[in-house]
């Protein structure tokens, strides 16, 4: 016999058009605030790249197609969260970046920092936009921009462009996919698949972070300085 919580989730996924409006009626603005908080933390906290950014945006677009969630409000809220999150991340890099990178506690995934360094060398300021679509690098790019003191007005411009492109792209992608006839007929199956993939990515990233922390603590290696990056 299936557990009650599994039955509830199955009921929710099986009747999206009826369940989501009911949730919105019960919780209202709190649904959007929770989504805002998740995306803000994923982009704003340099040590939280494991949160489900891409898959959450896609899933919310998918659910919006079933009714209840306002597509326009969803895009505005998630874009604002992404832009504000990157701005906070930039400030963390500006004021605490060097100390965090030198920390022996290995708070930050150094492989992501090195990958981001290569992105900056290849794409320059466009990295702020491109990094939105690369998990791991997305949480590090604004942090590195803060460390090397990219001019904030320039950073903000690329940040706004990237934030809107990321949110609009993934939310609309989920919305369009859910609107296709073949997906409408099998919504429960695809929603379960999306959830399983999201949790799979989450556990994989947590495993990689844990593995990296162990390797970092064992090696004691320090990253080379970031002052050679062109901004």
DADAUR-V904795 format. One record per backbone hydrogen bond with DSSP energy under -1.0 kcal/mol. CO is the residue of the C=O (numbers start at 0). NH is the residue of the N-H. Records with the same first field share a line. If there is no record, write none. Layout:
BEGIN
CO=NH + NH
END
This chain:
BEGIN
2=6
3=7
4=8
5=9
6=10
7=11
8=12
9=13
10=14
14=18
15=19
18=22
19=23
20=24
21=25
22=26
23=27
26=29
27=30
28=32
29=33
30=34
31=35
32=36
33=37
34=38
35=39
36=40
37=41
38=42
39=43
40=44
44=47
47=50
50=52
51=55
52=56
53=57
54=58
55=59
56=60
57=61
58=62
59=63
60=64
62=65
63=66
69=73
70=74
71=75
72=76
73=77
74=78
75=79
76=80
77=81
78=82
79=83
80=84
81=85
82=86
83=87
84=88
85=89
86=90
87=91
88=92
89=93
90=94
91=95
95=99
96=100
97=101
102=105
108=112
109=113
110=114
111=115
112=116
113=117
114=118
115=119
116=120
117=121
118=122
119=123
122=125
123=126
124=127
125=129
126=130
128=131
129=132
130=133
133=137
134=136
136=140
139=143
140=144
141=145
142=146
143=147
144=149
150=154
151=155
152=156
153=157
154=158
155=159
156=160
157=161
158=162
159=163
160=164
161=165
162=166
163=167
164=168
165=169
166=170
167=171
168=172
169=173
170=174
171=175
172=176
173=177
174=178
176=179
179=183
180=184
185=189
186=190
187=191
188=192
189=193
190=194
191=195
192=196
193=197
194=198
195=199
196=200
197=201
198=202
199=203
200=204
201=205
202=206
203=207
204=208
205=209
206=210
207=211
208=212
209=213
210=214
211=215
212=216
213=217
214=218
215=219
225=228
END
